[in-house]
């Protein structure tokens, strides 16, 4: 039977050199080397800016109502893929993203640009976010395609 150890040495915890941690969305495997212990395999983890980016990416991939305990969490961007491509819809996409970002108080949106890609029958979303606790900006870009009916984080 497997065991899970929730105890973490207080000294190790206070000496960590990151603020945020999050599992990789692809659940990739990583090798962990612990102090005075052999290497072991575990799920890969991202830290700080990458962890926050994972969280925002997770919002893009979650539909409102998909999480029973947080029914307003997520962005229903796929609903716009069935509408005619227009600047009006691009503005609605931007507003939807802005209202959803309130769920992550670690970030403040500095700029949300939604560009109509008429030749590709879709939209390009560029989010410039400020991560206040880290004091850094990060850019997240995504393509929304009506042809493939997909939202792709770049």
Secondary structure in CASP SS format (residue, H / E / C, confidence):
PFRMAT SS
TARGET T0000
AUTHOR 0000-0000-0000
METHOD secondary structure of the structure
MODEL  1
X C 1.00
X C 1.00
X C 1.00
X C 1.00
X C 1.00
X C 1.00
X C 1.00
X C 1.00
X C 1.00
X H 1.00
X H 1.00
X H 1.00
X H 1.00
X H 1.00
X C 1.00
X C 1.00
X C 1.00
X C 1.00
X C 1.00
X C 1.00
X E 1.00
X E 1.00
X E 1.00
X C 1.00
X C 1.00
X C 1.00
X C 1.00
X C 1.00
X E 1.00
X E 1.00
X E 1.00
X E 1.00
X E 1.00
X C 1.00
X C 1.00
X C 1.00
X C 1.00
X C 1.00
X E 1.00
X E 1.00
X E 1.00
X E 1.00
X E 1.00
X C 1.00
X E 1.00
X E 1.00
X E 1.00
X C 1.00
X H 1.00
X H 1.00
X H 1.00
X H 1.00
X H 1.00
X H 1.00
X H 1.00
X H 1.00
X H 1.00
X H 1.00
X H 1.00
X H 1.00
X C 1.00
X C 1.00
X C 1.00
X C 1.00
X C 1.00
X C 1.00
X C 1.00
X C 1.00
X C 1.00
X C 1.00
X C 1.00
X C 1.00
X C 1.00
X C 1.00
X C 1.00
X C 1.00
X H 1.00
X H 1.00
X H 1.00
X H 1.00
X H 1.00
X H 1.00
X C 1.00
X C 1.00
X C 1.00
X C 1.00
X H 1.00
X H 1.00
X H 1.00
X H 1.00
X H 1.00
X H 1.00
X H 1.00
X H 1.00
X H 1.00
X H 1.00
X H 1.00
X H 1.00
X H 1.00
X H 1.00
X H 1.00
X H 1.00
X H 1.00
X C 1.00
X C 1.00
X C 1.00
X E 1.00
X E 1.00
X E 1.00
X E 1.00
X E 1.00
X E 1.00
X E 1.00
X E 1.00
X E 1.00
X E 1.00
X E 1.00
X H 1.00
X H 1.00
X H 1.00
X C 1.00
X E 1.00
X E 1.00
X E 1.00
X E 1.00
X E 1.00
X E 1.00
X E 1.00
X E 1.00
X E 1.00
X E 1.00
X C 1.00
X C 1.00
X C 1.00
X C 1.00
X E 1.00
X E 1.00
X E 1.00
X E 1.00
X E 1.00
X E 1.00
X E 1.00
X E 1.00
X E 1.00
X E 1.00
X C 1.00
X C 1.00
X C 1.00
X C 1.00
X E 1.00
X E 1.00
X E 1.00
X E 1.00
X C 1.00
END
